[in-house]
């Protein structure tokens, strides 16, 4: 097995996830289960394949997580396991690997762990939902889901007129 054939990284919590490559750089995300930063940027040539399964041996800085944040992460993981595994966007057959906050967690921290504010999306739709207001506005079923628990926030975040909810039912 050559160093460029690394397909899985095992986090200290036991979760396996795939690294991402950019040229000769191995760039891996945080662990999908515990959000531990398994690897930030590592040169593939510097990796020892026998040690890649042990994240601690990579001598990476460990990101400290507070007990409060750890409890939130555990709750989010529990909610994610209860949600359907496919992307919630219609006509998308991809696995919903990302947990998407319908109301941005930076703007509405009170809904950070509210189940009604969380859905699974594929990475492409998650990025579109977060970054593109026009795409977000087309997802009227998600607007209605958010309006069910905070109509004012839904109107503001989706940038809808107050009367639109009645029109989409």
C-alpha positions as CSV (number, residue, x, y, z in Angstrom):
1,X,0.0,0.0,0.0
2,X,1.5,3.3,-1.0
3,X,1.1,6.5,1.0
4,X,-1.3,8.0,-1.6
5,X,-3.8,5.1,-1.2
6,X,-4.9,6.2,2.3
7,X,-8.7,6.0,2.2
8,X,-9.7,6.2,5.8
9,X,-8.7,8.0,9.0
10,X,-9.8,6.6,12.3
11,X,-10.6,9.3,14.9
12,X,-9.8,8.8,18.6
13,X,-13.6,8.3,19.1
14,X,-13.5,5.3,16.8
15,X,-15.4,6.9,13.8
16,X,-13.9,6.4,10.4
17,X,-14.0,9.1,7.7
18,X,-12.4,9.7,4.4
19,X,-9.7,12.3,3.9
20,X,-9.8,14.9,1.2
21,X,-6.9,15.4,-1.1
22,X,-5.8,18.6,-2.8
23,X,-2.8,17.7,-5.0
24,X,-0.2,16.1,-2.8
25,X,-1.8,17.5,0.4
26,X,-4.0,15.4,2.5
27,X,-6.7,17.6,3.9
28,X,-9.2,16.0,6.3
29,X,-12.2,17.4,7.9
30,X,-13.2,17.2,11.5
31,X,-14.6,13.9,12.6
32,X,-18.3,13.7,11.6
33,X,-19.2,12.2,15.0
34,X,-17.3,14.1,17.6
35,X,-16.0,17.1,15.6
36,X,-12.4,16.3,16.7
37,X,-10.0,17.9,14.2
38,X,-8.2,14.7,13.2
39,X,-5.9,16.4,10.8
40,X,-5.7,19.9,9.5
41,X,-3.1,19.8,6.6
42,X,-0.6,17.0,6.3
43,X,1.8,16.3,3.5
44,X,1.1,12.8,2.2
45,X,4.8,12.2,1.8
46,X,5.3,12.8,5.5
47,X,2.6,10.3,6.7
48,X,3.6,6.9,8.0
49,X,0.8,4.6,6.7
50,X,1.1,2.3,9.7
51,X,0.4,5.2,12.0
52,X,-2.5,6.9,10.1
53,X,-5.0,4.7,12.0
54,X,-3.8,6.3,15.2
55,X,-4.6,10.0,15.0
56,X,-2.7,10.8,18.2
57,X,0.5,9.6,16.6
58,X,0.4,12.3,13.9
59,X,1.6,14.8,16.5
60,X,-1.2,17.3,15.7
61,X,-2.4,20.0,18.0
62,X,-5.4,18.8,19.8
63,X,-8.4,21.1,19.8
64,X,-9.8,21.4,23.3
65,X,-13.5,21.1,23.6
66,X,-15.3,22.4,26.7
67,X,-17.7,20.1,28.6
68,X,-20.6,22.3,27.5
69,X,-19.7,22.1,23.8
70,X,-19.0,18.4,24.1
71,X,-22.6,17.9,25.5
72,X,-24.0,19.9,22.6
73,X,-22.0,17.8,20.1
74,X,-23.3,14.6,21.7
75,X,-26.9,15.9,21.4
76,X,-26.3,16.9,17.7
77,X,-24.9,13.4,17.0
78,X,-28.0,11.8,18.6
79,X,-30.3,14.0,16.5
80,X,-28.4,13.3,13.3
81,X,-28.8,9.5,13.9
82,X,-32.6,10.0,14.2
83,X,-32.9,11.9,10.9
84,X,-33.3,10.2,7.5
85,X,-29.9,9.4,6.0
86,X,-30.5,11.0,2.5
87,X,-30.3,14.7,1.6
88,X,-33.6,16.4,2.3
89,X,-33.6,18.4,-1.0
90,X,-36.0,16.8,-3.5
91,X,-34.5,15.0,-6.4
92,X,-31.2,14.6,-4.7
93,X,-30.2,11.0,-4.2
94,X,-27.0,11.7,-2.3
95,X,-26.4,10.7,1.3
96,X,-27.0,13.5,3.7
97,X,-23.7,13.6,5.4
98,X,-23.9,17.2,6.7
99,X,-26.1,18.3,9.6
100,X,-27.6,21.6,8.4
101,X,-29.0,24.2,10.7
102,X,-32.0,25.8,8.9
103,X,-31.6,29.0,10.9
104,X,-27.9,29.8,11.0
105,X,-26.3,28.9,14.3
106,X,-24.3,32.1,14.4
107,X,-27.5,34.2,14.0
108,X,-29.9,32.1,16.1
109,X,-27.8,30.2,18.7
110,X,-31.0,29.5,20.7
111,X,-31.9,26.9,18.0
112,X,-28.5,25.3,17.9
113,X,-29.7,21.9,19.1
114,X,-33.4,22.2,18.3
115,X,-34.4,19.1,16.3
116,X,-36.9,21.1,14.1
117,X,-34.0,23.4,13.0
118,X,-31.8,20.5,11.9
119,X,-31.9,18.5,8.6
120,X,-29.5,16.3,6.7
121,X,-28.1,17.6,3.4
122,X,-25.4,16.6,1.1
123,X,-22.3,18.9,1.1
124,X,-23.3,20.6,-2.2
125,X,-26.8,21.5,-1.0
126,X,-25.6,22.5,2.4
127,X,-23.2,25.0,1.0
128,X,-25.9,26.3,-1.4
129,X,-28.4,26.6,1.4
130,X,-25.9,28.5,3.6
131,X,-24.4,30.8,0.9
132,X,-27.2,31.4,-1.7
133,X,-30.3,33.2,-0.6
134,X,-32.1,32.4,-4.0
135,X,-31.6,28.7,-3.4
136,X,-32.8,29.0,0.2
137,X,-35.9,30.8,-0.9
138,X,-36.8,28.0,-3.4
139,X,-37.0,25.5,-0.5
140,X,-40.4,26.6,0.7
141,X,-41.0,23.3,2.6
142,X,-37.9,24.2,4.8
143,X,-39.3,27.7,5.2
144,X,-42.5,26.2,6.5
145,X,-40.7,23.9,8.8
146,X,-38.8,26.9,10.4
147,X,-41.9,29.0,10.4
148,X,-43.6,26.3,12.5
149,X,-41.4,27.2,15.5
150,X,-40.3,30.8,14.7
151,X,-42.1,32.6,11.9
152,X,-40.4,36.0,12.4
153,X,-36.9,34.3,12.2
154,X,-38.0,32.3,9.1
155,X,-39.2,35.5,7.3
156,X,-36.0,37.3,8.2
157,X,-33.5,34.5,7.3
158,X,-35.3,33.4,4.2
159,X,-36.0,37.0,3.3
160,X,-39.7,36.4,2.6
161,X,-42.6,38.8,2.9
162,X,-44.8,38.0,5.9
163,X,-47.7,36.8,3.7
164,X,-45.8,34.2,1.8
165,X,-46.2,31.4,4.3
166,X,-50.0,31.3,3.7
167,X,-49.4,31.2,-0.1
168,X,-47.1,28.1,0.1
169,X,-49.4,25.8,2.2
